[in-house]
Amino acid sequence: DYRQVVEDHFYYLRKGHDGYYTLYQDKGREQGSFKVDEGYSFSGCALYKDKFYVMLDDDNDDGNTQDIYDGIEEGMGKLAVVDFTEKKLNIIGNIPQNPNMSFYQDKIFFFTLADPAVLIMDMKGTVQKVISNPEKKAGDKDILVYEVMDGKIYYKRIRKGKETWFCRLDLETGEDVEVFRYKPGSGRASKGLDEVHMYIEKEGLEFIEEYETGEMMYSIPWGKNRMQKRLEKKVASYLSGNDKYILYLDEDYELYKCDRKTKKEALIQKLSFIEDESYFACTGQGVYIQETIGEHRLFYQDLSGKKTETIWDGEYIEEDWEDDLCGSS
């Protein structure tokens, strides 16, 4: 499960018929291969600087391993670094099972919905710190950690009455503060609202209201408490963008770009091959689009709308999941 943009390059994995995973860059440039040893299964990965890190599920774990910290209730996973020369994985430490992984200033952060919420490692796999779920009130029913930025963890807490707190935990000082509070309005404005999402950006927070009929996107600049509309209309789906553009699909699967500064919108292309569950990743030059059902093809569309390319046109074999693009991150 992997797709990632690093320094304006798109990276993805394919699992071949021989059982090897191969890392590719952009339009098919091979970066190297590795194989997962028997007894482990692949669960996720990420590229950081010059190393490729892979998370593994330990198929032999009985759920009672407690050598990271006391009190863990679920099974244990493993963290490994790929040796592309030898085409193998070198395990460097134990991690919670199926976490979200993030990097910041040569530290690795593992997020879970369980308690403890955050495990911090150095790049050699040594545990540096364990952080429990932040507590505010007993009425909280859900916590979702988003990511680390500038040494702070941003997370969402859903409270009774559908009120949502977006909070920030400073890893250096331990200060836990509310960034802003959101509660859907009453009447027509909030009719059909299913979920709210937050994304971390350089300029501030990106905030999306997800309705039955589409999505509305807002921005909350750092240091301000007011939500500003990115567009004045609902769209079918907001996609990953780059520093210059926000990308979105309309109800006819037409791909648009919106300039972040001028808010000027322009049609890129009508994409006939797009499905509801396709994944998008944007670089400065174009957008990579991956199917998640059917043939699992991978496409590239430049942002001018003049060039569409098929990067991978392989067949998806459900029985053994071989020779296929790996899914999403």
Phi, psi and chi 1 to 4 in degrees:
 res  aa     phi    psi   chi1   chi2   chi3   chi4
   1 ASP       -  102.9  -72.7  -21.0      -      -
   2 TYR  -165.0  128.3  176.8   62.0      -      -
   3 ARG  -155.1  132.6   57.2 -172.0  171.5   89.8
   4 GLN  -157.3  137.8 -175.4  179.8    0.1      -
   5 VAL  -104.9  121.4  175.9      -      -      -
   6 VAL  -130.1  123.6 -179.8      -      -      -
   7 GLU    48.6   45.5  -64.4 -178.4   -8.8      -
   8 ASP    66.7   22.2 -146.1   29.4      -      -
   9 HIS  -118.3  143.1  -70.2  -72.6      -      -
  10 PHE   -96.5  128.7  174.9   61.8      -      -
  11 TYR  -118.8  144.0  -67.5   88.0      -      -
  12 TYR  -155.6  165.3   56.4   98.5      -      -
  13 LEU  -116.3  150.9  -78.2  177.4      -      -
  14 ARG  -129.7  141.3  -85.6 -178.7   55.4 -158.8
  15 LYS  -102.3  121.1 -175.3 -178.2  179.5 -176.6
  16 GLY   -87.0  172.2      -      -      -      -
  17 HIS   -65.0  -19.2   60.6   83.5      -      -
  18 ASP   -88.4    3.4   54.7    0.7      -      -
  19 GLY    88.5   -4.1      -      -      -      -
  20 TYR   -86.1  142.1  -80.3   86.6      -      -
  21 TYR   -94.1  133.5  -67.2   84.3      -      -
  22 THR  -119.6  129.8  -58.7      -      -      -
  23 LEU   -91.0  130.4  176.9   66.0      -      -
  24 TYR  -120.6  153.1  -69.8   89.4      -      -
  25 GLN  -118.4  132.6 -179.0 -166.3   80.0      -
  26 ASP    53.7 -120.9  -62.3  -28.5      -      -
  27 LYS   -94.1   45.2  -59.7  175.6 -176.6  178.8
  28 GLY   102.8   14.0      -      -      -      -
  29 ARG   -78.1  115.7  176.3 -174.6  -72.5 -180.0
  30 GLU   -72.8  132.6 -173.2  173.5  -29.9      -
  31 GLN  -104.4  -23.0  -56.6  -65.0  -67.0      -
  32 GLY   150.0  168.5      -      -      -      -
  33 SER  -130.7  161.8  -59.0      -      -      -
  34 PHE  -157.2  162.1   63.0   91.3      -      -
  35 LYS  -126.4  142.4 -164.1  167.3 -171.3  176.4
  36 VAL   -87.6  128.5  176.3      -      -      -
  37 ASP   -66.4  154.5  -69.1  -23.3      -      -
  38 GLU   -60.9  138.8 -173.3  175.3  -10.5      -
  39 GLY   100.1   -9.7      -      -      -      -
  40 TYR  -127.2  155.8  -62.1   99.3      -      -
  41 SER  -131.8  144.9   54.4      -      -      -
  42 PHE   -69.0  133.5  176.1   90.7      -      -
  43 SER  -129.3  -13.0   66.5      -      -      -
  44 GLY   166.4  168.6      -      -      -      -
  45 CYS  -165.2  168.8   54.6      -      -      -
  46 ALA  -163.4  148.2      -      -      -      -
  47 LEU   -97.2  130.6 -176.6   67.6      -      -
  48 TYR  -139.1  119.4 -178.0   72.9      -      -
  49 LYS    54.7 -120.0  -66.2 -172.0  174.7  178.4
  50 ASP  -104.8   15.1   60.4  -15.8      -      -
  51 LYS  -126.6  149.5  -67.9 -174.6  178.5  179.9
  52 PHE  -112.6  117.9 -165.6   59.7      -      -
  53 TYR  -102.3  138.1  -66.0   84.0      -      -
  54 VAL  -125.7  131.6  175.0      -      -      -
  55 MET   -95.0  137.3  -64.7 -174.6  -66.8      -
  56 LEU  -124.7  146.4  -57.6  169.3      -      -
  57 ASP   -92.3  133.6  -73.3  -24.4      -      -
  58 ASP   -85.9  106.4 -172.3  -15.7      -      -
  59 ASP   -67.7  -15.6  -62.3  -22.2      -      -
  60 ASN   -99.0   -0.6  -61.8  -45.8      -      -
  61 ASP   -72.0  134.6 -178.8   49.7      -      -
  62 ASP   -94.3    4.3   58.1    7.4      -      -
  63 GLY    86.7    3.8      -      -      -      -
  64 ASN  -112.0    5.2  -63.5  -43.9      -      -
  65 THR   -66.2  131.3  -52.2      -      -      -
  66 GLN  -135.0   36.1  -64.5 -173.4   -2.5      -
  67 ASP   -93.1    4.5   52.1   -7.3      -      -
  68 ILE   -93.1  -53.4  -67.6 -176.8      -      -
  69 TYR  -158.7  158.3   41.0   71.6      -      -
  70 ASP   -75.0  150.5  -66.9  -29.7      -      -
  71 GLY    95.0   -3.0      -      -      -      -
  72 ILE   -69.0  133.8 -172.8  169.9      -      -
  73 GLU  -103.9  -24.6  -63.6  179.3   -4.7      -
  74 GLU   -97.6  175.5  -61.4 -178.4   -2.0      -
  75 GLY   -68.5  168.4      -      -      -      -
  76 MET  -104.7  145.0 -167.0   71.4   66.1      -
  77 GLY  -110.7 -178.2      -      -      -      -
  78 LYS  -127.7  148.4  -57.8  -70.4 -175.9 -178.2
  79 LEU  -110.5  132.4  177.8   66.7      -      -
  80 ALA  -132.6  156.5      -      -      -      -
  81 VAL  -113.4  136.8  177.7      -      -      -
  82 VAL   -80.6  131.4  177.7      -      -      -
  83 ASP  -102.0   97.4 -178.4  -19.1      -      -
  84 PHE   -69.9  -24.3  -75.7  120.2      -      -
  85 THR   -66.1  -45.5  -58.4      -      -      -
  86 GLU   -92.1   -5.5  -61.1  -67.6  -27.5      -
  87 LYS    57.3   46.7  -63.9 -173.6  177.1 -177.2
  88 LYS  -144.1  172.9   67.2  176.1 -175.1  178.4
  89 LEU  -107.9  136.2  -63.3  176.0      -      -
  90 ASN  -109.8  111.8  -65.4  -38.7      -      -
  91 ILE   -72.6  130.7  -66.4  174.8      -      -
  92 ILE  -117.6   -9.6   61.5  173.0      -      -
  93 GLY  -177.8  169.6      -      -      -      -
  94 ASN   -96.3  142.9  -66.2  -32.9      -      -
  95 ILE  -137.7  163.0   58.2  175.1      -      -
  96 PRO   -61.4  157.7  -20.4   31.6      -      -
  97 GLN   -77.5  133.2 -159.9  167.8   43.3      -
  98 ASN    54.8   51.6  -61.0  -41.7      -      -
  99 PRO   -88.5  170.9   35.4  -34.6      -      -
 100 ASN   -89.1  139.4  -68.6  -37.7      -      -
 101 MET  -117.0  136.9  179.4  167.7   56.0      -
 102 SER  -142.7  160.1 -177.1      -      -      -
 103 PHE  -125.8  145.0  -61.8   85.2      -      -
 104 TYR  -158.8  121.4  177.9   73.7      -      -
 105 GLN    46.6   55.5  -70.3 -170.3  -11.3      -
 106 ASP    59.0   35.5  -66.8  -26.5      -      -
 107 LYS  -129.8  148.7  -65.9  -71.0 -170.3  -61.4
 108 ILE  -111.2  130.8  -47.2  174.3      -      -
 109 PHE  -114.5  130.4  -62.7   81.6      -      -
 110 PHE  -116.0  123.9  -61.7   94.0      -      -
 111 PHE  -110.3  138.1  -54.4  133.6      -      -
 112 THR  -136.3  162.7   72.9      -      -      -
 113 LEU   -85.4   -7.6  -66.5  179.5      -      -
 114 ALA   -85.2 -176.7      -      -      -      -
 115 ASP  -116.0  127.8 -167.3   17.0      -      -
 116 PRO   -67.7  153.1  -18.4   32.4      -      -
 117 ALA   -86.0  -31.8      -      -      -      -
 118 VAL  -134.2  131.0 -176.3      -      -      -
 119 LEU  -117.8  127.7  174.3   70.1      -      -
 120 ILE  -113.5  128.3  -54.8  174.7      -      -
 121 MET  -120.9  157.0  -78.3 -176.8  169.1      -
 122 ASP   -83.5  179.2   63.6   18.0      -      -
 123 MET   -73.4   -8.1  -53.7  -49.0  -68.3      -
 124 LYS   -95.8   -1.5  -64.5 -179.1  178.8  179.7
 125 GLY    94.4   10.2      -      -      -      -
 126 THR   -88.1  130.4  -57.3      -      -      -
 127 VAL   -68.2  127.0  175.4      -      -      -
 128 GLN  -101.9  -36.7  -58.3  -69.8  -60.2      -
 129 LYS  -161.6  147.7 -166.9  172.2 -174.3  178.1
 130 VAL  -124.8  129.1  175.1      -      -      -
 131 ILE  -119.0  127.2  -60.1  175.8      -      -
 132 SER   -77.2  164.9  -64.9      -      -      -
 133 ASN   -59.4  129.5  -86.9  -33.7      -      -
 134 PRO   -61.3  139.7  -19.1   31.2      -      -
 135 GLU  -110.6  135.1  -65.8  -68.8  -19.2      -
 136 LYS  -124.4  -55.8  -74.2 -141.5  177.3  -84.3
 137 LYS  -143.9  154.3  -73.4 -172.0  176.6 -178.8
 138 ALA   -66.7  -18.6      -      -      -      -
 139 GLY   -77.1   -7.9      -      -      -      -
 140 ASP   -62.8  137.2  -62.0  -20.9      -      -
 141 LYS  -118.1  -10.3   67.3  174.3 -175.8  178.4
 142 ASP  -156.6  142.5 -173.1   28.0      -      -
 143 ILE  -130.6  133.4  -68.4  175.6      -      -
 144 LEU  -134.2  112.8  178.4   61.4      -      -
 145 VAL   -80.1  134.6  174.4      -      -      -
 146 TYR   -95.4  -65.0  -82.0   84.6      -      -
 147 GLU  -171.0  177.5   62.6  177.7  -77.9      -
 148 VAL  -105.3  135.0  174.7      -      -      -
 149 MET  -145.2  129.5  176.8  177.3  -80.6      -
 150 ASP    53.8   39.1  -64.7  -26.1      -      -
 151 GLY    76.1   16.2      -      -      -      -
 152 LYS  -128.4  142.5  -58.6  173.3 -178.0   63.2
 153 ILE   -96.5  127.4  -65.9  174.2      -      -
 154 TYR  -102.6  132.8  -71.7   82.0      -      -
 155 TYR  -145.5  160.8   66.6   93.9      -      -
 156 LYS  -113.2  137.1  178.0  177.6   76.0  172.1
 157 ARG  -125.1  121.3 -178.4 -174.6  -61.1  -82.3
 158 ILE   -95.7  125.5  -58.4  174.3      -      -
 159 ARG  -107.5  168.6  -65.5  169.6   51.6   81.1
 160 LYS   -59.7  146.1  -71.0 -177.9  177.4  179.5
 161 GLY    83.8    9.9      -      -      -      -
 162 LYS    66.2   15.6  -66.0 -173.5  177.8  179.8
 163 GLU   -76.4  137.2 -175.5  179.0   61.2      -
 164 THR  -118.2  128.7  -58.6      -      -      -
 165 TRP  -103.3  130.0  -72.5   14.1      -      -
 166 PHE  -104.8  120.9  -69.7   90.6      -      -
 167 CYS  -124.6  167.0  -56.6      -      -      -
 168 ARG  -137.2  126.7  178.9  177.6   64.3 -134.9
 169 LEU  -111.3  118.6  175.3   65.7      -      -
 170 ASP   -80.9  119.6 -168.1  -53.9      -      -
 171 LEU   -72.4  -21.3  -64.7  175.6      -      -
 172 GLU   -84.2  -46.8  -64.1  -64.1  -31.8      -
 173 THR   -97.8  -18.1   66.0      -      -      -
 174 GLY    81.6    2.4      -      -      -      -
 175 GLU   -68.2  129.7 -178.4 -176.8   26.3      -
 176 ASP  -119.6  110.2 -173.5   15.4      -      -
 177 VAL  -127.0  155.3  -61.2      -      -      -
 178 GLU   -82.8  127.0  174.7 -171.5  -28.2      -
 179 VAL   -81.9  -52.3  178.6      -      -      -
 180 PHE  -160.8  162.2   76.1   98.7      -      -
 181 ARG  -117.7  137.8 -169.7  179.4  -57.0 -175.6
 182 TYR  -127.7  132.4  172.5   86.3      -      -
 183 LYS  -139.8  125.4 -172.3  173.7 -176.8  178.2
 184 PRO   -59.0  143.0  -21.4   32.4      -      -
 185 GLY   -73.5  175.0      -      -      -      -
 186 SER   -99.0  162.6   59.0      -      -      -
 187 GLY    81.4 -152.2      -      -      -      -
 188 ARG   -61.7  -34.0 -177.9 -179.5  -62.6  178.6
 189 ALA   -60.1  -33.8      -      -      -      -
 190 SER  -108.3    7.9   62.6      -      -      -
 191 LYS   -64.1  129.2 -174.5  177.1 -179.2 -179.0
 192 GLY    80.6   10.0      -      -      -      -
 193 LEU   -72.9  121.8 -180.0   62.4      -      -
 194 ASP   -98.5  -40.3  -68.5  -29.4      -      -
 195 GLU  -159.9  158.7 -178.0   62.4  -81.9      -
 196 VAL  -126.0  144.0  -68.1      -      -      -
 197 HIS  -131.3  151.5  -55.5  -81.1      -      -
 198 MET  -125.9  142.2  179.9 -178.9   73.1      -
 199 TYR  -131.5  142.1  -59.4   91.9      -      -
 200 ILE   -90.7  128.0  -50.1  -64.6      -      -
 201 GLU  -129.3  168.0  -59.9  -74.1  -11.1      -
 202 LYS   -62.9  -40.2  -68.1  179.5 -179.4  178.6
 203 GLU   -80.4  -18.3  -58.4   84.5    5.9      -
 204 GLY   158.3 -151.0      -      -      -      -
 205 LEU   -99.9  137.4  -55.0  176.7      -      -
 206 GLU  -100.4  133.4  -60.5  -73.5   -5.3      -
 207 PHE  -129.3  126.6 -173.0   78.3      -      -
 208 ILE  -121.6  127.9  -68.1  179.5      -      -
 209 GLU   -95.3  124.6  -65.5  176.1  -28.6      -
 210 GLU  -104.5  114.8 -174.4  177.0  -52.7      -
 211 TYR  -107.4  169.3  -65.4   85.5      -      -
 212 GLU   -63.1  -29.8  -63.2  172.6   -3.7      -
 213 THR  -102.0    6.6   55.2      -      -      -
 214 GLY   144.4 -166.1      -      -      -      -
 215 GLU  -128.2  145.7  -62.0  177.2   -6.0      -
 216 MET  -115.7  136.6  -71.5  -66.9  -60.7      -
 217 MET  -117.6  135.6 -172.9  176.0 -168.4      -
 218 TYR  -128.3  162.6  -55.3   84.7      -      -
 219 SER  -123.8  147.2   64.3      -      -      -
 220 ILE  -125.2   95.7  -57.6   95.7      -      -
 221 PRO   -59.3  148.0  -21.9   33.4      -      -
 222 TRP   -55.8  135.0  -64.1  120.3      -      -
 223 GLY    84.7   -0.5      -      -      -      -
 224 LYS  -121.9  154.5  -62.6 -177.2  179.6 -179.6
 225 ASN  -109.6    2.5  -65.8  -40.6      -      -
 226 ARG   -99.9  134.1 -172.1  176.2   65.9  176.3
 227 MET   -82.7  131.1  -65.4  167.3   60.0      -
 228 GLN  -113.9  132.3  -57.3  173.3   -4.9      -
 229 LYS   -68.1  133.3  -75.6 -175.3  178.3  179.6
 230 ARG   -75.4  -43.1  -79.6  -62.7 -163.7 -171.0
 231 LEU  -131.7  156.8  -62.5  174.3      -      -
 232 GLU   -87.8    7.7  -66.4  -63.4  -36.1      -
 233 LYS  -136.8  160.9   61.4 -176.8  179.0 -179.0
 234 LYS   -79.0  146.1  -71.7 -179.2 -176.2  177.0
 235 VAL  -126.0  163.5  -57.8      -      -      -
 236 ALA   -63.2  -42.7      -      -      -      -
 237 SER  -164.3  131.4  179.7      -      -      -
 238 TYR   -83.7  141.2  -76.9   97.6      -      -
 239 LEU  -117.0  171.8  -46.9  174.4      -      -
 240 SER   -66.4  138.1   61.8      -      -      -
 241 GLY  -118.3 -162.1      -      -      -      -
 242 ASN  -126.6 -167.8   54.4   29.9      -      -
 243 ASP   -65.4  -23.7  -70.2  -17.7      -      -
 244 LYS   -98.5  -37.3 -174.2  175.1 -178.6  179.7
 245 TYR  -122.8  150.0  -64.6  110.6      -      -
 246 ILE  -100.1  134.9  -61.8  167.9      -      -
 247 LEU  -108.7  144.2  -60.0 -178.0      -      -
 248 TYR  -152.6  160.6   68.2   89.1      -      -
 249 LEU  -108.0  138.9  -68.7  175.1      -      -
 250 ASP   -90.9 -176.3   69.4    2.8      -      -
 251 GLU   -67.1  -16.8   60.1 -175.7    6.7      -
 252 ASP   -98.3   14.4  -64.0  -40.0      -      -
 253 TYR    62.6   31.5  -70.0  104.5      -      -
 254 GLU   -87.4  133.1  -68.3 -176.2  -33.7      -
 255 LEU   -91.5  123.6  177.7   64.0      -      -
 256 TYR  -118.1  156.6  -79.4   81.9      -      -
 257 LYS  -123.0  143.9   61.0 -176.0  177.4 -177.4
 258 CYS  -127.1  122.7  174.5      -      -      -
 259 ASP   -65.8  126.3 -169.4  -72.3      -      -
 260 ARG   -62.6  -33.2  -69.3 -178.1 -179.2  -89.1
 261 LYS   -88.7  -49.8  -68.7 -176.7  178.3 -179.6
 262 THR   -88.1  -17.4   66.7      -      -      -
 263 LYS    64.8   15.4  -66.7 -168.7  175.3 -178.8
 264 LYS   -73.6  131.7 -177.5  178.8  179.1 -180.0
 265 GLU  -105.1  148.4  -60.3  174.5   49.0      -
 266 ALA  -149.8  139.4      -      -      -      -
 267 LEU   -73.9  130.2  171.7   66.3      -      -
 268 ILE   -91.0  -55.4  -61.9  176.2      -      -
 269 GLN  -170.9  148.0 -174.1   67.5  -89.9      -
 270 LYS   -86.6  122.2  179.8  174.5  176.7   60.2
 271 LEU  -104.7  100.7  -56.6  173.5      -      -
 272 SER   -70.3  -19.6   59.2      -      -      -
 273 PHE   -94.3    3.8   49.2   81.0      -      -
 274 ILE   -78.9  140.7  -63.5  -57.0      -      -
 275 GLU  -116.4  170.1  -51.5  152.6  -16.4      -
 276 ASP   -59.6  -34.0  -71.5  -20.2      -      -
 277 GLU  -106.2   21.2  -59.9  -59.7  -34.8      -
 278 SER   -69.1  152.2  -64.8      -      -      -
 279 TYR  -108.7  144.2  -71.5  102.7      -      -
 280 PHE  -124.7  141.8  -64.1   77.7      -      -
 281 ALA  -142.1  128.8      -      -      -      -
 282 CYS  -113.0  133.5 -171.4      -      -      -
 283 THR  -107.2 -174.2   65.4      -      -      -
 284 GLY   -68.6  -21.9      -      -      -      -
 285 GLN  -100.7  -31.1  -65.0   74.1   42.0      -
 286 GLY  -169.1 -173.4      -      -      -      -
 287 VAL  -122.8  134.7   56.2      -      -      -
 288 TYR   -98.3  133.7  -69.3   84.5      -      -
 289 ILE  -125.6  123.3  -53.3  154.6      -      -
 290 GLN  -117.7  127.0  179.6 -171.5  -34.7      -
 291 GLU   -70.1  149.9  -68.9 -178.8  -25.6      -
 292 THR  -116.7   -6.2   58.2      -      -      -
 293 ILE  -132.8  171.0   58.6  176.4      -      -
 294 GLY    72.7 -125.4      -      -      -      -
 295 GLU   -88.2   -5.4  -65.5 -177.6  -12.7      -
 296 HIS    55.6   43.8  -79.8 -140.7      -      -
 297 ARG   -73.9  159.2  -63.1  172.1  -64.1  178.0
 298 LEU  -122.4  127.9  178.3   67.1      -      -
 299 PHE  -121.0  160.3  -58.3   93.7      -      -
 300 TYR  -128.6  132.2  172.7   80.3      -      -
 301 GLN  -127.1  120.2  173.8   66.9   60.1      -
 302 ASP   -72.7  157.4   75.9  -25.2      -      -
 303 LEU   -76.5   -9.0  -63.7 -177.0      -      -
 304 SER   -82.1  -16.8   70.0      -      -      -
 305 GLY    85.0    3.5      -      -      -      -
 306 LYS   -91.1  -16.4  -63.0  178.6 -179.9  178.7
 307 LYS  -137.7  121.6 -169.9  174.6 -175.3  180.0
 308 THR  -120.8  129.0  -57.0      -      -      -
 309 GLU  -127.1  147.2  -62.0  179.5   60.1      -
 310 THR   -97.6  115.8  -59.3      -      -      -
 311 ILE   -86.9  -41.8  -51.8  -58.3      -      -
 312 TRP  -138.5  126.2  169.0 -116.6      -      -
 313 ASP  -125.6   37.9 -164.4   15.1      -      -
 314 GLY   -78.4  171.6      -      -      -      -
 315 GLU  -102.3  138.2 -177.5  177.6  -14.2      -
 316 TYR   -89.4  121.4  178.0   58.8      -      -
 317 ILE  -109.2  102.6  -54.8  172.0      -      -
 318 GLU   -64.2  -32.0  179.9  130.3   18.7      -
 319 GLU   -62.6  -42.2  -71.2   75.3   12.6      -
 320 ASP  -126.7    0.5   55.9    9.6      -      -
 321 TRP    54.6   36.7 -168.7   65.0      -      -
 322 GLU  -100.8  160.3  -62.0  -67.2  -17.4      -
 323 ASP    52.1   52.4 -160.2   20.7      -      -
 324 ASP  -139.3  151.5  179.9   34.4      -      -
 325 LEU   -65.2  135.5  -85.7  168.2      -      -
 326 CYS   -68.0  156.2  -70.6      -      -      -
 327 GLY   -68.5 -125.7      -      -      -      -
 328 SER  -114.0  165.8   68.9      -      -      -
 329 SER   -86.6      -   63.6      -      -      -
